[in-house]
Amino acid sequence: MNYPYQKPRSFFRRFFSGLFNGIGAFITWLRNTIMNVIFLIIFLGIIFAIGSKTQKPLPEKFALRIAPSGMLVDQRNYMDTASMLLSDEKKDAETLVRDVVDAINRAADDKRVDSIVLELGELDGGGITKMEEIGQALIAFKAKQKTILAISDNYSQDQYYLASFADEIYLHSMGEVQLTGFGRYITYYKSALEKLGVNVHVFRSGKYKDYVEPYLRDNMSDESREHNSQWLNQLWAQYTSRVEEQRKLPAGSLNELINHLDTKLAAVNGDSSQLALNEHLVDKLVDRKTIDNLLIEKFGKSSDDDFYNCVGVHAYNAETKSLGSSKADKIGLLVASGTIVDGHQPEGTIGSESYVELLRGIKDDDDIKALVIRIDSGGGSAFASEIIRSEIAAVRAQGIPIFISMGTVAASGGYWMATAGDEIWAMPTTITGSIGVFGAFPTLENSLQKIGLNTDGISTTELGGAPSLDRPLAPKMANVIQSGVDHTYQHFLKLVADARKKEVPEINEIAQGHVWTGQKALEIGLVDHLGNLNDVIAAAAAHVKIKDYSVKLITQKLSPKEELVRKIVGEDARGFIPKTLIKPYADVAALQQLSPLLKPLMTLQKMTNPQGIYASCLECLAP
């Protein structure tokens, strides 16, 4: 390959470049050295502390305490070892759904556990699909003639969905149940961008592909309003019917309550807790001391402190998992969670090269008889989605059956990946589809002119140096990009048509960027079955005709240091770390509140696909 001529760098440029590189290398070495020393001190302190403690056996009888915190997730976002050790967070920012479900399922057959206590005050949410998976496990637990209690000072809409699976719900006498329904509101930037002189060039295939609408409009289009209202209303119908079923409420009672909340609340003089009791949303109003005494009376007092006799999910899973034996035959479980991007990425983001490495490792593992891929993604780079899909197909071609389990969302690029599976499973409330593609980027020529900056020059062709941020987009280049987007969309349609054994025009009718729920996707042929993750694992095992198996979670390889820290932190080792070594992190609550407003703008900055074409779904944020 011939490379263009580059002008040699001057002596001064080479001198200062070498100087700055040397300083940078020294700073990097110093930082790594300091962090290693800190790690060594903490490590020795932890080893000493662990050595002086012995793990106590679990009580003969106890309640399983389920107190999820932060967001429910299928895969934790990666956190480096230093941040894990130095973080001073009072609660976990994420709770793995799989940990909670596994604990409930084990407790259902554990004679030591006859009750579950749901403490839901620290749960931030995670989507109705993840809560439904936990709810199904709770239903199976109650079917073994065991009881569930739910307690909280207040219940958000998400928290109350889980609480509805309990036999009894306790609410603080000054608390409330915050039911409002689902909504979907988007910030639109068209007028603001015009005032700033920013031109956003958008190319898309699919009339429902509204990812790029915030840059083009100041309000929601009719097409966007149409398909968003469909899936949003279907999810709300699932919410209300499930809660009304569990609480034995008349059909339509939740909507009746919300739509007349002002008058109903006025009738009880603004007492929201009394209203919740009157509407049979909760069973008892209590203060904190009362509920503490009630739990101690019911389950006994803990031997360690003035608390009820219970065992948390982490401690319970640690003991029960260690008692189980690993079977020779395994069903592999590989999670794909987050935005799909190119290259190597940590867990919590789906990097094409990272995921390909994991898939290639599976092909060399003779113990894995089938693979379940859990997808929880609204898509991303079309190129990265294809790289991953192709590698999934290669694994399947080697004789390893692949079953796809869709989580909260498996849309656009997420569905692109799913087409390579033998079977596609979804939950009824999964958000999927959004089969469409787009490209978008800004140019700032008008913005620059406002401050007196102009660009001029020459090129050897009409497209030379295009596209560029500081110049208008040439019409021919716009045609080139649109052709690429249209071609990618046709390729997407063909992949889906081949996978679903349908004709391309038939798929195009249900594509166009339209978002569907899992229930509707089953009806129109985009998925094969409805079921949760455990249902999919069982189906994969039945497909390969094995009954005695274990599930092998396939994750990215960690360094020995990272592996050690994760094992220790999983055992609540923060209590072993000297407080003087813990560095508090800044409060990011304000940034978290701004995040939904800035998401479209931040997305533009992150678009690094080599072709600039994306299969992603802005609206795929399930309530």
N, C-alpha and C positions, 0 to 999 in steps of 0.2 A: 504494500500500500504506500502510495506517495503522500507525504505530508506537506502542507504549505510551508513556504519559507518563513522563518521567524528571525527577526532582527536580534543579533547578539546583545546580551545585557551589558551595560556599562560597568566599569570598575566599581563606581560608587554604589550602583544598584546591587552588584554582587556582594560588596562589602557589608552593606547594611542588611541585606537579606540574610547573609550568613550570621551576622551579629544577632538579629532578632530571632532567627531559628535557634541559635545556641541558647539565648536567654529563655525562649519558650521551652526548649528541652529540659533546661535546668529546673524551671518552675514545675514542669510535669513530674520530673524525678522527685523533687522536694515534696510535692503534694502526695504522690503515691507512697513515699517513705513515711510521711506523717500519718496517713490513713492506715498503713500497715502496722505502725506502732500502736495506734489507738485500737485497732482491731485485736492485736495481740494482748493488750492490757484487758480489754473487755472479755476476750476469749478465756484468758486465764482466770478472770473473776468468775465467769460463768461455770467453768469446769470445777472450780473450788466450791462454788455454791451447790452445783448439782451433786458433787461428791459428798457433800455434807447432808444431803436430803435423800430420802428414800421415797419412792412413789407409793402412796398409800393405796391399798386395795379399795375398790368401790364398795359402798354399803350393801348390806343384804337386801334392803328395800330402799327405794328412792324415787323421786320424781325426775323425769328428764326435763331439764330447763332449756328451752329454746329461746334465745334472746338475740335474734339477728340484728346486725347493725350496718349502717351505711346502705349501699345498694346491693341487691341480689344480682349475682353474676354467674355466668357459666365458666368463666376463667378470670383469675385475678390479673390485674395489670401488673406488669413487671415493676419491681422496686429494687434498686441496687442495695447491696448489703449495708453500706454506710447509712443510707436513709432508713432502712429497717431497724437498725440498732439505735440510731440517734433520734428517731421520731418520738415525739412526746404526745402523740394522739391519745385521747382518752378512750377512743373506740376504734374498731376496725372500720375502714372506709368501704370495705366490700365483704360480702358474705357469699360463700360458694353454695349454690343451690344443692349441688350434689352432696356436700357434707351434711346438710340438714336432712335431705331425703333419706340418705343412707342411715343416719342415726334413728330417724323415725321408724324405718323399716326393720332395723335390728331390734329396736325397743318393743315393737309389736309382738315379737316372739321371745322376749326376755322376761322371765318370771319375776325378776327383781323390779321391773318397771310396770306400774299399773296406772300411771298418770303422766301427762305432759302439761307443763306450764308454759304458755306462750307469753313472753314478756316483749312487747312489740314497740315500746316507746322509742327505741333507738333506730328503728328501721326507716330508711329514707324512701324506699320504693324499689323498682326493678321491672315493673311491667306485669300485667295480669297473667301472662303465660307462665312466668317463673313462679308466681304465687299459686297458680292453679296446680302446678306440679307438686309443690309442697302440700297443697290442700288435698290432693288425691292420696298422698301418703298418710295424711291425718285421718282421712275417711277410713282407710284400711286399718289404721291403728284403733279407731273406735269400734270397728267391726269385731275386734278381739275382746269386746266387753271392757274396754279401758276408757278412761275419761280424759278430757282435755279442758283446761281452764285458760282463759285469756285475761291478762291484766295490763292496764296502762292508765296514765293520767288523762290522756287524750288519744283519740284514734283518728289518724289521717285516713283518707279514702283507701289507700293501699293497705295500711295497717288493719283497717276494719275488714277488708276482704279476707285476710288470713284469720282474723279473730272470729269471723262468722262460722268457721269450722269447729269452734270450741263448743263444749256442752254448756258452759257458763261463761259469760263475759262480764268482767268487773270494770267499772269506770269510776274515776275519782269524782267525788260529789261536786267539784267545781270544774269538771272537765267537759268535753264535748266530742261528738262523733261528726267529723267534718265531711259530709257528703255534698258534692256539687255537680257530679256528672263529669264526662270527659269533654275536653275542648282541644281545638287545634288552631293556634294563632301564630302567624308568621310575620316577621318584620320585613317590610319591602323597602328597597333602596333606590328605586329609579329616580325620584326627584332629588334625593340627596346626592346621588352620583352626578346628575346633570349639573347641579350647583357647583360641584367640585371639578367639573370638566372631565370626568372619567367616562370613557366609552367602554362598555362591556360587550364583547362580541360573543354571541351564543349560537351554537349549532346543535341541533337535536333531531332525533328520530323518535316519534311517538307523541301523539297529541296530549297524552296524560303525563308526560315526563316533565313534571313541574319543579324539578330540582333547581332549575335556573330561573324560575319566575321572579324571585326576589330582586334580580338585577334588571328585569325587563318591565316590571309593572309596579303600581302602587297599591294594588289590591289583588285578591284571589280571582283567578279566571274561572269561568263556568265549568270547564273540564276538571280543574283541580277541586273545585267545590263539590262536583258530582262524585268523583271516586273517593275523595277523602271522607265525605259524609257517609258513604256506604260502609267502609270498614270501621269507621269510628262508631257508628250506630250499632253495628254487629258486635263490637267488643263491649259496648255499654250494655247491650241486651244480655250478653254472657255474664257480666258483672251482676246486674240486678236479679237475673233469674237464679244464679248460684246463691247469692245472699238470701233471697227470699225463700229458696228451697231449704237452706241450712237453718234459717231462723224461723221457718214455718210461718212466713208472712204471706198475706194475700198477694197475688200477682199484680204488679203495677204499683205496689204500696211505696216503693222507694221513689219513683218518679212523682207520685202524689205528694210525698213529704217534701222533696226538693222544690217542686214547683210552687208550693204554698208555705215555704219555710218561714217567710216573714210573718204571716198571720198566725201560724202554729206556734212560733216562738213568742210572739206577743201574748198569746193566750196563756202562757206559763210565766209571764212577766220576765221574759228574757233568760230564763233558767235552762240553758242548753242541756245540762245533764238530766234534768227532770224530763225534758222533751224526749231525749234518747230512751229513757226508761218507759215513758208513756207509749212510745211508738214500738216498744219491744225490741229495740236495737241492742239493748244490754239487759242484764238480769239483776244486777245490784249496783247501788251507788255506795262507795266506801272512801274513807280517807286512807292515807298510806299506812298509818299505824294499824288500822283495822285489817287491812289486807295482809300485812306482815303477820299479825297474830293468827289470822285465819289459815294462812299457809303453814305456819308452824304447828298449829293444832291438827291440821289435816295430815301433814307429812312428817312431823317431828322436827326437832331442832338439830341443826348441823353441829357436828362435834367441834368444828373449828371456830365458829363465831355465832352471833345472834342472828341466824338466817335459817330459812327452812331447809330441810334435808333434800338436797337435789344434786344432780350431776349435769354439767354443761355439755354441749355437743362435742367440743374438742376433746375433753377428757374421756367422754364416753366412746367416741370413735377410736381414740388411741388404744383403749383397752380392748374393745370388741374386734377391731381390725387385727390386733396382734394375736388374738385367739384363733382367727381363721387361718386355714392353710391355703397356700397358693397352688392352684391346680395346674397340671401340665398343659392342658388345652386352655387357650386364652382367646377372649374377644377383645380386640384392640379398641380403645376409645381415644379419638383424636379430636380436640376442640379447635374450632376456627372462630375466634371471637374478635370483633373490632372491625376497623376499616381495612379494606384490602389495598395494599400498596406494593410497590416494587421493592426488591432487594431484601436484605436481612433486617428483621425487626424483632423486638422483644415480644414476649407474650402479652396479650391484650391488644395487639395489632397483628393483622395477618400479612406477613411479608412473604412475597412469592418465593424467594430463595430459601428462607427459613423453613417454609412449609414443604417445599420440595425435598429438602434434606430429611425432614421427619418422615415423609412418605417413602423415600428410598430406603430408610432404615427398616421400615415395616416389611419390605420385600425380602429382606434378609433374615427375618425372624420366623423360623419354622413353627414356633409355638402358637403364633397368631393364626387362627383358623378363619376369622372373619373380622372386618373392621367397621366400626360405627364412627361416622364423622358427625360431630355436633356443630351445626352452623348457627351462629348468632351474629349476623352481619347484614348491614344495609348496603353492602357493596363497596365500590371504590374504582380502582384502575381496571379498565377492560383488559389491558395487556396482562396484568398480574393475575386476573381472574382466569384467563385462558391458560397461562403457564401452570397454574395449580390444577385446573380441570384436566389438562392433558396428563399431568403426573398421576392424578387419581385414576384416570382411565388406564394408565400403564400398570398400576398396581392391580387393578381389576383384571387386566389382560393376563396377569400371572396366575390367575386362579383364586385370588382372594376376594370373596364376596364383599361388597361395600354397601352398607345401609346408611342413608342420610337421615339424621334427626334434626329437624328444624326447631330452633328455640323461639325466643321472642320475635326475632325477625330473621328472615333468610330471603332477601329480596335483591333484585338487580344483579350485581356481581355475586352476591351470595347464592342466588338461584342459578347463575351461570355455573358456579362450582358444582352445585347439586346435580346438574344434568348428567354427571359422570357416574352416578351411583346406580346400583342394581334396583334399589327401591328408595323412594322418597317418602318420609313420614313427617307429619306436622302436627302441632296441637291445633285445636279448633280456633284458638285466638292468635296463632302465629300470623305475622304479616309477611306476605311473600308476593311473588310476581314482580311488578315494576320492570318488566322486560322492555328495556329501551336504553338508549345511550345518548350522551351529549358531550360537547366540548365547550369550554368557555375560558376567556382570558380578557383582561382589560388592556386598553391603550390610553396613554396619558398625554397625548399631544395637546389637547385643549387645556389641560391642567398646567402644562409647562408654559404654554403661551400666556396664561394669566400672570405668570411671574417673570415674563420676558425671555423665556428660553425657547429657541427654535432649532429645528433639526433640518439639515440639508446635506446632499451628497450625491454620489453616483453609484451605479451598479452595472454589472455586465449583462443582466437580464432584467425582465420586468418584475421578477420575484426576488431579486438579490437582496439579502439582508432582511427578508420578511419571514415571519411577523416580528415586530419590534415594539417595545413598550412606548417609545417616544415618537412613533410615526403612525399615521392612519393606516388601517388595514386595507391592503390592495384588494379590489374586487375579485381578481383572479385567485388570490390566496384564499379569500373567503370561500370561493367555489371549490378549491382544492380540499379545504378542511371539511366542508359539508359533504363532499363526496366520500371522504374517509369515514365520517360519522355514519352516513347511510350504508356504506359497505359493512361496517362493524355491526350495525343493527341487523342487516340481512344475515350475517354470519351467526349472530345470536339466535335469530329466529330458526335458522337451520339446525343449530345445536339442540334447541328445545324440541323442534319437530322430530328429529331423529331419535332423541331420548324418549319422547312420549309416544312415538310411533303414530304421528299425525302429519298432515300436510302443512307446508309453510303458510299458505293463506289462512288455514284454520287457526294456527297459532297466532298469526298477526291480528286476528279478531279479538283475542283475549290478551294481547300484548299491549303495544302502544304506550308502555310505561304505566299501565293500570295496576294499582295495588289491590291485592285480594287478601282476605283472611284465609287461614288454613282450611276452615270448613268449606268456604266457597271454592278454594283451589281444588279440593277433592271433587267437588261437583263438576268442575270444568276440566278436570283431567291433568292438572299440574302436579298433583301429589297422588300417591298410591294409597296411603292409609293415614288414619289419625291415631296418635298415641304419644305418650311421654317417652323420655329417654330410656327408662327401664323397659318399657314395652318394645322399643326398637332393639335394645340389646338382646332381649329374650327372643325376638323374631329372628335376629341374625344367628343366634345359637341354634334355633330350630331349623333354620335353613341349611346349616352345615351338619345337622343331626348330632349335636353334642348336648348332653345334659349336665355333665360334671365339668364346670369351667369356672374360671375367674376372669375378672375384667382387668386389663392392663391399660392404665392411663399413660399415654405417650406424650411426653413433654420435651421441651428443649433441654439439652444438656447444660448443667450448671458447673461452674468451677467448684473444686472441693470447698472453698471458703463459702460460696453461696449456698451450697448444699447443707453445710453445717449450720449456717445461720437460719435457714428456713426450717430445718428440723427443730432447732432450739426455740425459735420464735413461735413455732406451732405448739410448743409446750408452755406457753405463757412465760417465756424466759425474760421478758422485760422487767419482771420483778427482781431478777438477779443482777441487773445492770446498775452500777452505782449512779445515783441521781446526778452527781456532778459531771458525768460524762454524757448526759442527755441534753441535746440541743433542741430547744423548741423551734417549731417551724411557724412561718407567718400564717396569719389567718387569711384564708382564701375564699371566705364566704361571699364577699362582694363579687369576686371574679366568677364564682360559680353561678351567681344570679345573672351576670351579664352574658354568660356563655351562650344561652339559646339565642340571644339577640345578635351576637357577633358570629355565630356559626357559619353563615354563608360567606362572609368576608374572610374568615380564617380558612375556610375550605379552599378558596381561590389560591391562597398563598401556599397551600400544601399540595397543589396539583402538580405532580412531577412525572406523570406518565409520559413515556418517550414519544407517544403519538398524540398526546393531549386529548384522549378520548376516554370517557368514564361511564361505567355502569353503576350508578349510585343513586340512592333514594333519600332525598331530603325529608320527605314526609314520614319515612319509616321509623318513627320514634313512638313506639306503642305506649299508651298510658298505663 
